[in-house]
Amino acid sequence: MRVLGIETSCDETGIAIYDSTQGLLGHQLYTQTAMHAMYGGVVPELASRDHVRKVLPMLIALFQQTQLSGKDLDGIAYTAGPGLIGALLVGAMLGRTLGWAWQIPTIGVHHLEGHLLAPFLEPHPPMFPFIALLVSGGHTELVKVSRLGQYEILGDTLDDAAGEAFDKTARLLGLGYPGGSALATLAEYGSPSRFHFPRPMVDRPGLDFSFSGLKTYAAHVIQTHNLDEQTKADIAYAFQAAVVETLVIKCRRALRQTGLKQLLIAGGVGANRMLRQALQAMVQSEQACVYFPRLEFCTDNGAMIAYAGCQRLLAGQQDSLAIDVNPRWSLPSLSI
């Protein structure tokens, strides 16, 4: 089965074609980061308008790249939620319209399910069941994935997600928006011994996360020190180390509590180099395995939506022609 995937949930426009036999045939990705940077965050109306401008030219470019056309497709998948409602509607309208015009089935995909399945685009994917750490600007969750469509939230964030805390702390350091990757780059020049930040909620049972207190601690340190470049780097290192160690501790705890030996990392923060290295060391000590998507598929992309949609279409699912998006769609509510 050959499926077109459309991702327009926030500030990335992603288009891809996935073939159940041949794998990923091609993808196009455009980010709106530069446009939103001057506002310090995503402006929903601007995001929606930019999706409208970009999605059709990108689809044409994808067909040229793969030398395919609509008649070569067996289905269309698009992100139906969660996300910004205006942005979601752009992808939903396009997916439904093309499905009707080409007379092929369409299906709305859960954005987080796409992230959870992104490592299946790699040559050596995990096997069900596994533990997934979904860590991004909007989500920090530990999920037990028993099979496609069966997701149990083991731990969730009580306030700021890890990526959100990265961005807010970066803003306090004057690194602009989005600041997570800039903070990680700055941290490479920091001293590991000058500052020590707390590891939130690691001294109590459970798998939930909380990063707002860590952000507040970082703000206090920033306010009480002269921010020369080295001090900024030292603070960035200490903050990143605290987030990474907290995530690693909770992942180890989840593996031990469930007895599972496979850990999957998904979401934008999964591209963080320190986190990848720390998790690889942890799973080695636990005699487990860790799986990452390639760096370009850590952030939002059409390839993960095409893959997730293909699996659901192969399972016999498809949606009606009604335009239905869900900005607050719950992951555990999914089934198959």
TIVEX-78051 format. One record per residue (C-alpha): x, z, y; chain; residue number from 1; residue in three letters. Coordinates in pm, 1 decimal, padded with zeros to 6 digits. Layout:
N
         X         Z         Y  mol  seq  type
         X         Z         Y    A  NUM   ALA
...
//
This chain:
336
         X         Z         Y  mol  seq  type
   00000.0   00000.0   00000.0    A    1   MET
   00129.6  -00096.7   00345.9    A    2   ARG
   00016.0   00128.1   00631.5    A    3   VAL
   00056.2   00113.0   01009.0    A    4   LEU
   00113.0   00454.7   01168.8    A    5   GLY
   00028.8   00535.4   01531.5    A    6   ILE
   00146.8   00856.2   01701.3    A    7   GLU
   00021.9   00943.0   02052.0    A    8   THR
  -00040.8   01317.0   02042.0    A    9   SER
   00171.9   01420.2   02340.5    A   10   CYS
   00463.6   01254.5   02520.3    A   11   ASP
   00609.9   01023.5   02254.6    A   12   GLU
   00460.1   00691.0   02155.2    A   13   THR
   00545.1   00607.8   01794.8    A   14   GLY
   00455.7   00301.6   01587.0    A   15   ILE
   00571.7   00242.5   01227.6    A   16   ALA
   00491.8   00057.1   00906.4    A   17   ILE
   00535.5   00233.6   00572.2    A   18   TYR
   00509.4   00065.9   00232.6    A   19   ASP
   00436.5   00284.6  -00069.7    A   20   SER
   00672.8   00072.5  -00281.0    A   21   THR
   00943.7  -00034.7  -00036.3    A   22   GLN
   00946.7   00269.5   00192.7    A   23   GLY
   00974.0   00258.1   00571.2    A   24   LEU
   00979.6  -00103.8   00687.0    A   25   LEU
   01029.9  -00041.9   01057.7    A   26   GLY
   00943.2   00182.0   01350.5    A   27   HIS
   00938.0   00190.2   01729.9    A   28   GLN
   00963.5   00504.9   01941.3    A   29   LEU
   00931.3   00562.1   02314.0    A   30   TYR
   00965.5   00896.7   02491.0    A   31   THR
   00813.6   00987.6   02827.9    A   32   GLN
   01067.5   01264.5   02894.9    A   33   THR
   01209.8   01110.2   03211.8    A   34   ALA
   00863.7   01066.0   03361.9    A   35   MET
   00757.5   01426.7   03301.2    A   36   HIS
   01094.1   01583.4   03392.3    A   37   ALA
   01019.3   01579.2   03766.6    A   38   MET
   00710.3   01796.0   03702.7    A   39   TYR
   00885.7   02044.5   03473.4    A   40   GLY
   00646.9   01975.0   03185.4    A   41   GLY
   00405.3   01726.9   03032.3    A   42   VAL
   00127.6   01606.7   03265.1    A   43   VAL
  -00160.8   01514.4   03029.2    A   44   PRO
  -00316.9   01238.8   03242.1    A   45   GLU
   00017.9   01067.8   03297.0    A   46   LEU
   00094.7   01095.4   02925.8    A   47   ALA
  -00232.9   00924.4   02832.2    A   48   SER
  -00182.4   00641.4   03080.4    A   49   ARG
   00170.4   00578.8   02960.1    A   50   ASP
   00052.4   00555.6   02597.3    A   51   HIS
  -00195.1   00288.7   02708.5    A   52   VAL
   00084.0   00091.5   02874.1    A   53   ARG
   00332.5   00118.3   02589.0    A   54   LYS
   00145.3   00113.9   02257.9    A   55   VAL
   00046.4  -00254.6   02234.9    A   56   LEU
   00385.7  -00394.9   02345.1    A   57   PRO
   00547.0  -00163.5   02089.1    A   58   MET
   00311.6  -00285.5   01817.0    A   59   LEU
   00403.2  -00645.5   01899.3    A   60   ILE
   00773.8  -00553.2   01890.8    A   61   ALA
   00726.7  -00383.5   01552.0    A   62   LEU
   00559.5  -00692.0   01406.4    A   63   PHE
   00848.2  -00902.2   01536.3    A   64   GLN
   01101.4  -00658.5   01391.1    A   65   GLN
   00940.5  -00655.4   01046.3    A   66   THR
   00815.0  -01016.0   01051.1    A   67   GLN
   00469.6  -00885.8   00957.6    A   68   LEU
   00123.7  -00912.6   01111.1    A   69   SER
  -00215.4  -00746.5   01077.7    A   70   GLY
  -00302.2  -00954.5   00771.8    A   71   LYS
  -00009.4  -00792.2   00585.5    A   72   ASP
  -00147.6  -00438.7   00627.3    A   73   LEU
  -00365.5  -00240.3   00386.4    A   74   ASP
  -00452.1   00049.1   00616.0    A   75   GLY
  -00399.6   00219.7   00950.3    A   76   ILE
  -00320.3   00586.9   01015.5    A   77   ALA
  -00323.3   00751.6   01356.8    A   78   TYR
  -00275.2   01105.7   01482.1    A   79   THR
  -00617.8   01268.9   01523.0    A   80   ALA
  -00492.9   01614.4   01625.0    A   81   GLY
  -00376.3   01859.2   01730.6    A   82   PRO
  -00253.7   01737.4   02067.9    A   83   GLY
  -00363.7   01632.6   02415.8    A   84   LEU
  -00714.8   01494.0   02388.8    A   85   ILE
  -00658.0   01198.0   02621.0    A   86   GLY
  -00337.4   01100.6   02442.9    A   87   ALA
  -00502.0   01136.9   02101.8    A   88   LEU
  -00789.0   00912.1   02206.9    A   89   LEU
  -00547.4   00629.3   02289.9    A   90   VAL
  -00415.5   00617.3   01934.4    A   91   GLY
  -00756.5   00675.2   01779.7    A   92   ALA
  -00918.8   00394.2   01977.4    A   93   MET
  -00639.5   00153.3   01888.6    A   94   LEU
  -00637.5   00249.7   01521.3    A   95   GLY
  -01014.2   00225.9   01482.3    A   96   ARG
  -01034.6  -00103.1   01673.5    A   97   THR
  -00759.6  -00271.5   01472.6    A   98   LEU
  -00905.8  -00141.0   01147.4    A   99   GLY
  -01243.4  -00292.0   01234.1    A  100   TRP
  -01090.1  -00620.8   01348.7    A  101   ALA
  -00868.7  -00656.7   01043.1    A  102   TRP
  -01126.9  -00510.8   00802.9    A  103   GLN
  -00893.4  -00249.6   00655.9    A  104   ILE
  -00944.4   00127.4   00613.7    A  105   PRO
  -00833.3   00373.3   00880.6    A  106   THR
  -00763.2   00745.0   00863.1    A  107   ILE
  -00692.7   01020.0   01115.8    A  108   GLY
  -00384.7   01224.8   01027.5    A  109   VAL
  -00304.9   01585.9   01114.0    A  110   HIS
   00002.2   01584.0   01337.2    A  111   HIS
   00159.3   01887.1   01166.6    A  112   LEU
   00101.6   01740.8   00822.0    A  113   GLU
   00301.3   01443.4   00942.9    A  114   GLY
   00589.3   01672.6   01038.6    A  115   HIS
   00569.8   01857.9   00706.1    A  116   LEU
   00598.3   01531.2   00515.9    A  117   LEU
   00868.1   01369.9   00735.6    A  118   ALA
   01151.6   01464.3   00494.0    A  119   PRO
   00972.8   01255.8   00229.0    A  120   PHE
   01095.1   00951.7   00421.3    A  121   LEU
   01448.4   01037.2   00306.6    A  122   GLU
   01611.4   00904.7  -00014.2    A  123   PRO
   01602.7   01245.7  -00187.3    A  124   HIS
   01281.4   01429.1  -00087.7    A  125   PRO
   01174.9   01772.0  -00213.5    A  126   PRO
   00928.3   01831.8  -00495.5    A  127   MET
   00607.8   02031.5  -00457.2    A  128   PHE
   00578.3   02329.0  -00413.0    A  129   PRO
   00811.9   02434.7  -00132.6    A  130   PHE
   00838.7   02651.3   00178.2    A  131   ILE
   00834.4   02469.9   00511.3    A  132   ALA
   00960.7   02599.0   00843.9    A  133   LEU
   00773.5   02408.4   01110.9    A  134   LEU
   00960.8   02478.5   01431.9    A  135   VAL
   00902.3   02292.6   01757.7    A  136   SER
   00800.9   02338.0   02119.8    A  137   GLY
   00444.3   02424.3   02026.8    A  138   GLY
   00471.1   02570.0   01676.4    A  139   HIS
   00680.8   02814.1   01477.9    A  140   THR
   00526.0   02860.8   01135.0    A  141   GLU
   00628.0   02928.0   00778.0    A  142   LEU
   00404.3   02733.4   00543.4    A  143   VAL
   00373.6   02734.6   00165.7    A  144   LYS
   00310.9   02373.5   00065.3    A  145   VAL
   00168.7   02359.5  -00286.1    A  146   SER
   00078.2   01991.4  -00278.3    A  147   ARG
  -00049.3   01728.0  -00038.0    A  148   LEU
  -00336.2   01883.2   00156.2    A  149   GLY
  -00281.9   02240.2   00033.5    A  150   GLN
  -00110.7   02446.4   00303.4    A  151   TYR
  -00094.2   02825.0   00333.7    A  152   GLU
   00035.9   02979.2   00657.5    A  153   ILE
   00272.7   03260.9   00558.8    A  154   LEU
   00396.1   03339.5   00908.1    A  155   GLY
   00305.5   03228.8   01258.7    A  156   ASP
   00426.1   03292.3   01612.1    A  157   THR
   00242.8   03564.6   01800.9    A  158   LEU
   00335.6   03420.6   02140.6    A  159   ASP
   00597.1   03162.6   02243.8    A  160   ASP
   00713.6   02914.1   01983.2    A  161   ALA
   01090.7   02886.8   01935.2    A  162   ALA
   01113.9   02550.0   02110.9    A  163   GLY
   00904.7   02678.3   02400.6    A  164   GLU
   01136.6   02978.7   02436.6    A  165   ALA
   01435.1   02740.6   02435.5    A  166   PHE
   01282.4   02532.3   02715.3    A  167   ASP
   01183.7   02832.5   02927.6    A  168   LYS
   01525.8   02994.8   02896.2    A  169   THR
   01692.2   02663.3   02978.9    A  170   ALA
   01480.3   02644.1   03294.0    A  171   ARG
   01598.4   02993.7   03393.6    A  172   LEU
   01955.4   02867.8   03352.1    A  173   LEU
   01880.1   02572.3   03577.3    A  174   GLY
   01904.1   02313.6   03301.2    A  175   LEU
   01582.4   02129.6   03386.4    A  176   GLY
   01317.8   01992.1   03150.1    A  177   TYR
   01316.1   01952.6   02859.0    A  178   PRO
   01593.2   02205.6   02830.8    A  179   GLY
   01614.4   02290.3   02461.2    A  180   GLY
   01873.5   02029.0   02371.4    A  181   SER
   02063.4   02092.1   02696.5    A  182   ALA
   02080.7   02463.4   02616.3    A  183   LEU
   02209.3   02388.3   02266.3    A  184   ALA
   02478.6   02163.1   02410.2    A  185   THR
   02581.1   02426.0   02665.3    A  186   LEU
   02593.8   02691.6   02390.5    A  187   ALA
   02876.9   02503.1   02221.4    A  188   GLU
   03103.8   02619.1   02506.3    A  189   TYR
   02986.6   02980.9   02497.0    A  190   GLY
   03166.3   03288.8   02370.3    A  191   SER
   03008.2   03447.3   02059.9    A  192   PRO
   03122.4   03795.7   02159.0    A  193   SER
   03023.1   03845.1   02524.0    A  194   ARG
   02646.5   03896.7   02486.2    A  195   PHE
   02428.5   04010.4   02197.2    A  196   HIS
   02055.7   03941.9   02220.1    A  197   PHE
   01794.1   04119.5   02002.7    A  198   PRO
   01654.9   03957.0   01687.9    A  199   ARG
   01278.8   04000.0   01738.2    A  200   PRO
   01057.3   04134.0   01457.0    A  201   MET
   01324.6   04123.0   01185.9    A  202   VAL
   01312.8   04500.8   01135.0    A  203   ASP
   00948.3   04502.0   01027.6    A  204   ARG
   00783.3   04351.2   00718.3    A  205   PRO
   00607.9   04017.6   00728.2    A  206   GLY
   00690.3   03663.3   00826.6    A  207   LEU
   00543.9   03636.8   01177.8    A  208   ASP
   00756.3   03546.0   01479.5    A  209   PHE
   00766.8   03653.7   01843.5    A  210   SER
   00999.8   03501.9   02102.5    A  211   PHE
   00849.0   03605.9   02436.4    A  212   SER
   01044.6   03933.3   02437.1    A  213   GLY
   01367.0   03747.1   02368.8    A  214   LEU
   01292.6   03517.3   02661.1    A  215   LYS
   01231.1   03823.6   02882.3    A  216   THR
   01561.2   03974.4   02767.6    A  217   TYR
   01737.9   03650.0   02856.0    A  218   ALA
   01572.6   03651.6   03200.1    A  219   ALA
   01702.5   04006.3   03263.0    A  220   HIS
   02057.7   03910.1   03165.4    A  221   VAL
   02040.2   03602.4   03388.4    A  222   ILE
   01914.6   03806.3   03684.6    A  223   GLN
   02189.1   04069.3   03650.2    A  224   THR
   02491.5   03837.9   03622.4    A  225   HIS
   02661.5   03586.8   03846.0    A  226   ASN
   02582.0   03252.7   03688.8    A  227   LEU
   02911.0   03067.3   03683.5    A  228   ASP
   02933.4   02791.4   03423.3    A  229   GLU
   03103.7   03007.9   03161.3    A  230   GLN
   02843.7   03283.3   03197.2    A  231   THR
   02567.4   03025.7   03153.8    A  232   LYS
   02734.3   02900.8   02837.2    A  233   ALA
   02778.1   03255.4   02704.2    A  234   ASP
   02410.3   03334.9   02765.2    A  235   ILE
   02305.6   03007.2   02602.7    A  236   ALA
   02514.1   03089.3   02296.2    A  237   TYR
   02372.8   03440.3   02264.4    A  238   ALA
   02015.2   03319.6   02305.4    A  239   PHE
   02052.3   03038.5   02053.8    A  240   GLN
   02225.1   03267.2   01803.4    A  241   ALA
   01937.9   03516.4   01827.2    A  242   ALA
   01673.4   03248.2   01765.3    A  243   VAL
   01868.5   03092.9   01478.9    A  244   VAL
   01938.7   03421.2   01301.6    A  245   GLU
   01575.2   03525.6   01338.0    A  246   THR
   01456.3   03199.0   01182.5    A  247   LEU
   01710.3   03226.4   00899.6    A  248   VAL
   01611.9   03585.6   00818.8    A  249   ILE
   01243.4   03493.0   00799.0    A  250   LYS
   01316.0   03184.6   00586.2    A  251   CYS
   01520.4   03390.4   00341.2    A  252   ARG
   01240.4   03645.2   00325.9    A  253   ARG
   00983.6   03372.7   00256.3    A  254   ALA
   01191.5   03226.5  -00027.9    A  255   LEU
   01235.7   03568.0  -00186.7    A  256   ARG
   00870.4   03667.2  -00148.5    A  257   GLN
   00738.6   03346.0  -00304.0    A  258   THR
   01014.6   03289.9  -00558.0    A  259   GLY
   01041.1   02927.3  -00446.5    A  260   LEU
   01380.1   02758.5  -00423.0    A  261   LYS
   01309.5   02470.9  -00186.3    A  262   GLN
   01301.5   02501.8   00192.2    A  263   LEU
   01194.6   02215.6   00416.7    A  264   LEU
   01258.5   02207.2   00792.8    A  265   ILE
   01033.6   02006.6   01024.8    A  266   ALA
   00984.4   01975.3   01400.3    A  267   GLY
   01204.7   01919.1   01701.9    A  268   GLY
   01408.4   02241.4   01676.1    A  269   VAL
   01505.0   02127.6   01326.3    A  270   GLY
   01757.7   01900.1   01497.1    A  271   ALA
   01952.2   02203.8   01626.3    A  272   ASN
   02303.4   02194.3   01480.6    A  273   ARG
   02353.5   02570.8   01461.6    A  274   MET
   02020.3   02613.7   01283.9    A  275   LEU
   02102.5   02344.6   01028.5    A  276   ARG
   02440.0   02497.7   00951.2    A  277   GLN
   02300.1   02850.4   00922.2    A  278   ALA
   02015.9   02743.9   00693.8    A  279   LEU
   02249.2   02546.9   00469.5    A  280   GLN
   02470.4   02854.7   00431.3    A  281   ALA
   02167.1   03074.7   00362.4    A  282   MET
   02014.8   02856.9   00090.1    A  283   VAL
   02351.6   02828.2  -00079.9    A  284   GLN
   02368.8   03207.2  -00106.2    A  285   SER
   02008.7   03211.6  -00237.6    A  286   GLU
   02078.8   02931.5  -00489.6    A  287   GLN
   01812.3   02723.6  -00319.3    A  288   ALA
   01796.1   02383.8  -00147.0    A  289   CYS
   01709.5   02284.7   00209.2    A  290   VAL
   01569.7   01949.6   00323.7    A  291   TYR
   01578.3   01806.1   00675.6    A  292   PHE
   01430.2   01486.8   00820.1    A  293   PRO
   01680.7   01257.2   00986.2    A  294   ARG
   01735.2   01349.7   01351.0    A  295   LEU
   01517.1   01068.9   01489.6    A  296   GLU
   01222.5   01197.0   01283.2    A  297   PHE
   01248.5   01562.0   01391.8    A  298   CYS
   01053.8   01484.3   01708.6    A  299   THR
   00712.8   01313.2   01711.6    A  300   ASP
   00722.6   00965.6   01556.0    A  301   ASN
   00501.5   00702.3   01397.7    A  302   GLY
   00689.2   00696.2   01065.5    A  303   ALA
   00567.5   01039.9   00959.5    A  304   MET
   00208.6   00944.8   01046.7    A  305   ILE
   00234.7   00619.8   00850.8    A  306   ALA
   00367.6   00809.8   00547.9    A  307   TYR
   00107.0   01087.3   00560.8    A  308   ALA
  -00172.7   00834.8   00613.4    A  309   GLY
  -00048.9   00622.3   00324.0    A  310   CYS
  -00060.1   00921.7   00086.9    A  311   GLN
  -00416.4   01005.4   00189.3    A  312   ARG
  -00535.1   00646.3   00164.8    A  313   LEU
  -00378.5   00621.3  -00181.2    A  314   LEU
  -00574.2   00936.2  -00273.2    A  315   ALA
  -00896.5   00753.2  -00184.7    A  316   GLY
  -00961.7   00898.2   00158.8    A  317   GLN
  -01068.4   00700.2   00463.3    A  318   GLN
  -01269.4   00770.5   00776.7    A  319   ASP
  -01572.1   00608.6   00930.3    A  320   SER
  -01548.2   00396.5   01243.2    A  321   LEU
  -01652.7   00690.4   01462.9    A  322   ALA
  -01387.0   00793.6   01716.9    A  323   ILE
  -01317.9   01156.0   01628.4    A  324   ASP
  -01014.5   01355.2   01745.4    A  325   VAL
  -00950.4   01729.0   01722.1    A  326   ASN
  -00708.2   01877.0   01980.0    A  327   PRO
  -00707.8   02215.5   01801.2    A  328   ARG
  -00717.3   02108.9   01438.7    A  329   TRP
  -00617.8   02388.3   01196.7    A  330   SER
  -00359.9   02298.0   00931.4    A  331   LEU
  -00504.5   02523.5   00655.0    A  332   PRO
  -00843.4   02353.2   00698.5    A  333   SER
  -00703.8   02035.5   00540.7    A  334   LEU
  -00781.9   01938.1   00182.9    A  335   SER
  -00763.3   01631.8  -00035.1    A  336   ILE
//
